[in-house]
């Protein structure tokens, strides 16, 4: 074990937050076999890597293994493409990430010619799984492009999911994602899960025989939707059928930001069936920037004149609090800034991180505690993987 320091600064002051991290190695994959490469394919790099290692993938098109069960960080450079094969795409599965470990897949375009069996699965993980900046090109879409099942902490940021998302028995968060519908199902199906959506949109197919579908269907789940920079949920239409944008059952709960756009069909209620529904402005957080030594920008959207406190640390498993789930490892939690949101409901400011290159590949979690009168809410977790 080797003690490293995360150095944070807001404006001028410096503060140090100690945390103990495993030493790591960075491997380079380059199909063109350029200078400094270790492997020309991804699979042997994963075999060689240990938990905590980073694998940087240079531009090119690469085959991807069907199973990944190591806590490694796969970091694509612009132009890195994962090809799941032809004629029928072979989906990959992320599984067996144990508690205390983190898996990252960041900045790739995934190509699936015919996604009959889906695109990827995130199954049976007690550790943290972070999926960031994933595009997806599907020649022929099918149901259930992405399935999350039996996972403790899965985070999606800036991802496109082309044909349906199923979440079962999991804790998951989605930030700035777009989810399109499956052929015959809702765009999002949540079962016995705890899910937060921020600045995320989901769209059901306009005609879905034999019936229309909501954008989201919840079965025994707790759903939280924050508008953030804009969130739109659109039900599909089928002749005269009435369909709510969000549908739940008596065992489901919904906490909804009233600025969220819900598009139902044929004068149906915007949401229906949930056992409990709460409506209030929900704070949200967006963090941009990932480069070592360069400033990040934190952007908080919340009710005007409400208060906020920004925290940072290593991304971790959910810890229940009276304000919601904390998604930062409490042992590394560091308070960055506090203040009042301007009347226009938006505030942004720079935050500088360490310039120590040994931190390349580490996933940093950011969350805000928003206080608006008697309402106190933790935002979505914003995860940035340092490069």
Buried (B, 14 or more C-beta within 10 A) or exposed (E): EEEBEBBBBBEEEEEEBEBEBEEBEBBBBBBEEEEEBBBBBBBBBBEBBEBBBBBBBBBBEBBBBBEBBBBBBBBBBEEBBBBBBEEBBBBBBBBBBEEEBBBBBBBBBBBBBBBBBBBBBBBBBBBBBBBBBBBBEBEEBBBBBBBBBEBBBBBBBBBBBBBBBBBBBBBBBBBBBBBBBBEBBBBBBBBBBBBBBBBBBBBBBEEBEEEBBBBBBBBBBBBBBBBBBEBBBBBBBBEEBBBBBBBBBEBBBBBBBEBBEBBBBEEBBBBBBBEEBEEEBBBBBBBEBBEBEEBBEBBBBBBBEBBBBBBBBBBBBBEEEEBBBBBBBEEBBBBBBEEEBEEEBEBEBEBBBBEBEBBBBBBBBBBBBBBBEEBBBBBBBBBBBBB
